[in-house]
């Protein structure tokens, strides 16, 4: 198999014409980067193209970030074994080529969601553009103590204190730490850390820091709650934000009935502290 092209540009992948997958895992670094090294547990951001390839069959394109879309998020804790082996240990700026047999991919059951059969070998070319360790936070986080608003500690992993009194009726955003990176645009993939608490009782209902997983989300495209879409677009990478979302911009009158473990009830106002680590 031959792969041509420069880092960040769509690769040209030439499959062998007279041979089929040999059932072995094959990993190679075509372009060596000199950036941060990917560790187990990192969120990896990469441009990619992926194929399903089997005996006596032409390769089938599974997905590509070179067709107008941005890069993809590859959470190292939730990848098939072969893809995890390809990425962990690589460096930002590297182009990694992975030929992944079924036993290192989706096994004999395949993946109906991806239309991958139990006989398919996966072939990925990945340009690693970013990696974020599970404990990441913005630089020089600052505290907040403003009358009528929740207090936020200045720790790397912030704590939230809810004041007495009614919650704001409108979306409220404060930049605790002002980043100096690029401005977040609608439709970008963000790497973020966050903690979310209920105004009603101060209970933390979700935390990426607590889960030891940097979170990835496309912003400004109605894939997250409306409060996040409006609060995060236009902010700078490297910022820490306090975001208070009224019910109409969160989960409304229904709460989050489908996910009872979070305990979000009808009419709950949600309080988030969000670190914007990267935007792609």
N, C-alpha and C positions, 0 to 999 in steps of 0.2 A: 504494500500500500504506500502511495506517495501523497504527501501533503505539501503544497506550495503556497507561498504568499507571506506577507509581512504581518507583524503583530498588529492586531486591531482591525485588519482588513479581512474580508471574507476569504477563507482558505479554499484553495482548489484541492479537492480530494479525489484521487484516482484509485479506484478499486481494481484489484487484480482481475483480469479477464478470464483466466483459465484455472483459477483456484478458488476454493471456498474457505470459510473460517475453519481453523484447525482446533478450536476448542480450548485454546490457551489464552491466558491473560497477557496482553502485550502493552506496556506503558513506555512512553518515550517523551523526552522534553526536546522539542524541536528548536525552540528559542528560549534561552536561559535569561530570566529576569534577575534583577538585583534588588528588588523591593522586599517588603516584609515576608517572612516565611509563614505559610499556612500551617496552623496547629490543629490537632484534633479538637473539635468543639467550636471552631471558628465558623462564622458565616462568610462564605466566599462569594464574591461577585465576579462573574466571568461572561465575556462574550463567547458564543458557542455555536456549533452546528452539530447535530446528532442524527445518526442513521440507525436503522435496523437492517441487518445483513444476514442472510442465511444461504445455505447450499442451493445451487441451481436457481437463484433468484436475484434480481437486481436489487441494489440497496434502496431502502425506502426512507425518505427524509422524515424524521420525527419532529424536528424543530430547529429554528435558526434565529439568532438575534441579529443577523445581518440583513434581514428583510424589513427594515424600517422600525423594528422594535429595539428597545434598549437591552442592555445585558440582563442576564438571568441571575437569580439568587440560588446558591447551592449550599444549603445548610449541612455542614459536614456530619452532623449527628443524625441525619435523615436521608442518607444517600445509599444506593446499592453498593455492595462492598467494593466492586471494581472501580467505581467512580470515586469513592472515598479514597482508595489507595492512590488513584491518579492525582488527586488534589492535595492531600495532606503531605506536607514536605516540599511542595512546590513554592515558588516565590512570585510575588506580584511582578508582572512584566514578562512572565513565562508563557509560552505556548506549549500546551500539553496534549499529546495524542494518546487516546485510550481505546484499545480493542478489547471488549469485555464479553467473554462467553456467558451463556445462560447461568452457569453455576456461580458466577461472580456478579450476575445481574438480577433479573427477575425470576430466575429458576425455571423449573419445568412448567409452572403455572402462567408465566408471562405477566403482562399487565394489560388488562382490557381497556383501561383508561387511555393508555398510550398506543393501543393497538399493536402491542409487542407480543409475539407468541413465545412459547416455551422453547422454540428452536432458534430464536433470533439472537445473534451476536450484536451487541451495541457498539457503535463506533462514534466517539466524540472527539472533536477538536475544540479545545478550550483556551481562550486567552484570559489569563487571570489579571483582573484589573483592580481588585481590592480584597482585603481580608480583615475581619473584625473579631478579635478575641472575645470570649464570653463575658469577661469582666470590664469591657471597654466603657469609658465615660468621656465626656468632653473635657478639655483642658481648663484648669482653674475654675471649677464650678463655684458659683456664688450663692449665698443664702438670700432668702426673701422674708421680710417682716413688714408687711403693709397692712394698715388698718382695714378690717373687713374682708381680707383675703387669707387664704391658708398660708401658714408659715412653711417654708421649705429650708431644710438644712443645707449647708454648703459642702456636704460630704460627697465623695465620689459616687456613692449610692445614696441618693437623697431620701429623707423621711419627710412626710407631710403631716402637718397639724391643722385640723379643721377648726375655724373659729365658731363662736356662738353666733347665732343670728341666721337670717335667710341667705340663701345662695343668690349670686347675681342672676338676673333673669335673661341676660344676653351672654353670648360667647365672650369670654374674657381671656386675654392672652398677655403674658408678661415675659419678656426676655430676661432671664436671670443672668445668663452669660451670653454675651453677644459674640457670635462666631465671626470669623474673617474669611470663610470659604465662599464657594459659589452660592448664588441665590437659587433656592429650590423652585423648580418650574413644574407646572401641572403636567402629569403624566410620567414623572420621573420615578425611578425605583429608589427608595430610601433605605438606608441602614440606620436603625434607631435603637436606643434603649429607652425604656419607659417604666413608670410605676403609676398605677391607677387606684384611686381611693374613692369611696362613696362620701358625698357631702353629708348624707343623712347620719352616719355614725363613725366616719373616719376609717372604716375598715378597708384595708388594701385588698382589692379583688383580683388584681392581676399585676405581674411584674416580670419583665424580661430579665432583669438582674436576678430576681428570685429563681427564675427558671434556668439561669445560666445559659441563655440563648439570645444573641442579638437578633432583633426582629427585622424582617424585610417587608416593605409594603409599597405598592404603587400609589402615589398620592395625587389628589385632584382628579380622580377618575371614578369616583363613587364606589371604590373598593374597600373603603374604611368608613367610619362614621363621618357624618357631615362636618362635625366640629373639627376633626383632624384635617380634613380636606381644606377647610377655610383657614385654619390656624397655621398650617405648615407651609403652604405655598407662599412664596415670597420671603421666607426666612433664610438665614445664612447657615451653611454647613459649619458645625462647631458650636452651635447655639444650644443652650439649655432653656427650655420654655416651661412656664406654668400655663396650662390650658384648662379652663373651667368650661365644661360643656353642659348647657341646659338640656333638659329632656328632649326637646324638639330637634336638637342637633346630635343626639346620642341614640337612645333606644326608645324614646317616646313613651306613650301611655302603656305600651305592652311590656316594657322592660325587656329582659333577655330570657324569656321562658324556655327557649330551646337549649340554653346552657345554664341550668340552675346552679351549677357549682360557683358561678361568679356572684350570685346573690343580688343581681341588679333588678330592682323592682320598678313597678309603674311609677313614672314621674321622677326617677332618680336623676340628680345632677351629679356628674362625674368630674373628678379632679385628677388631672394628669401632670406629671413632670416628665418631659420628653427631651432626650439628648439626640440631636441630629448629627449623626456620625459621618454620613456620606450620602451623596445624591448622584444618580447616574441616569 
